């Protein structure tokens, strides 16, 4: 097995410093590598809301460390005392399930008798380490599905910036690249926040993987020219039937992929799967500030008076997904039965 | 019939001033209403290449007036003398068929014995007037297809800015709005040049039509929420079988519309139809400067070294088009036979 973790280790988005959490400020990348130091749980919650840190797994990891900051701030390991702070943390972003998942994991730990600050520290560290190991495993599992000579298209940023390292969808792309399987890597801009244009192509370029940027709208033309055989994306929440909430535009890519006979892969740790949510119809889609569409770098780019609608996630029906790659294994053409089997087998 | 032309007449993108052509500079809209004065055919060709003027019909009209400038510059109405200048004009943009169509129309006129400068003037004027009348007719024909209470989504800019006035797809939207049929109008940003964000919502806002801007990628989510019943777009070139080249992203919208049961309308004058081109496989897709993706207002927004691919058109298969609206009539579910019937009947 290729040691992907040592080959691709240049970026640390979420970095515990012993007494505070250091976050790589993703709002100013790729031109500035600025860090935000969070010394309180509220500071981490704000950083999550403001997109200093983003990407479902990275948010979950940050929430783990935020719980440790909360324990220290409150000088208590009592769940009842900490609950308001934990609830505030969960509310920082509504769509990403990993945030709630990490906080719930901390809640369970805090509910155990005799829970200590040291135990909370170790749990936060474990969340981070497990993510790293899961990414290595998913990268190899996903890459196995890709035939040599393939082109791939990805959306948003699912790399080291969005995780403890390596990435989910970008982890698969890194592994396939390391195995010399890829003839082309394309990334959509990912409007309105431009995660693809600002983060993904930068991350890949740093690793010597020459990705080509396209307008999100050019994906269908790219597919019609047979330049890509796989679309590979991450996920913010996966339902019991395999319906997947991810960055807005993912649904459109999945529909276009099916039309063109291009295959569609979702790569996400099992912590992203919410078996309590039967299907995508129940997922709350986060609406963000219309200013993300009407302004650019603080300057208005759209005529005064014009309104915008800015949903930042959408739901891809399970029926459009060819493979769901998790650290527990791969689900081919996910449905409720196959999703249950994934957990039963593990 | 509603007099759409007097109701919606605030914008003149291409305006003949007796001795020069005045173009509204679409590169600096919506914040500046600046004009470019073209006193030579070469100046018009540059303005077409540089997107001072854009939109297939507007480019055709500009080419008509450029021919008059050429005749005056060369002090000749002889086709052979003018041919190098005409060829230079046609080369200004490769995909829009109206440019070649307008120049060919001028070539035919110049080939008639005794052609005069006055005749060239009248032909340029006729191209413009015919476009205006065609738009009024298409607006009414297209609006007839729309049920009251509908929402519509459009792409790129197909309004007064792209034509002699009123617009093609935007003409239909204006008519349907005037007839109080629309409960919502949505416009995609239209990356990378942002015709939707900069031009379309501005144009509609000026007319009191409150359009809502969305990211191009949000179209499928919009459709899944049943907020739109029609996607309405223009065209740069339509093949004999109905395959349609239009702004990049159109293909993706058509695929998404079909998936969601949303109907898809193309609105374009018959001058856009190229019966000599059997289907979309023969259409040359213009690739523009990757800088349109890597820079914003002259400032680099993507990491140094990163490459981009920037096709600015794509082809929508005829099979995804529910209605093609021309000034000659409407073609429901276009194919080669029905396209021939359109011309046979007229």
Interface residues (C-beta under 8 A of the other chain):
Chain A: X30 X31 X186 X188 X189 X190 X191 X192 X194 X197 X198 X201 X202 X205 X210 X211 X212 X213 X214 X215 X216 X217 X218 X219 X220 X221 X222 X224 X248 X249 X251 X252 X255 X256 X259 X285 X290 X293 X294 X296 X297 X301 X302 X303 X305 X306 X307 X308 X309 X310 X311 X314 X315
Chain B: X30 X31 X186 X188 X189 X190 X191 X192 X194 X197 X198 X201 X202 X205 X210 X211 X212 X213 X214 X215 X216 X217 X218 X219 X220 X221 X222 X224 X248 X249 X251 X252 X255 X256 X259 X285 X290 X293 X294 X296 X297 X301 X302 X303 X305 X306 X307 X308 X309 X310 X311 X314 X315
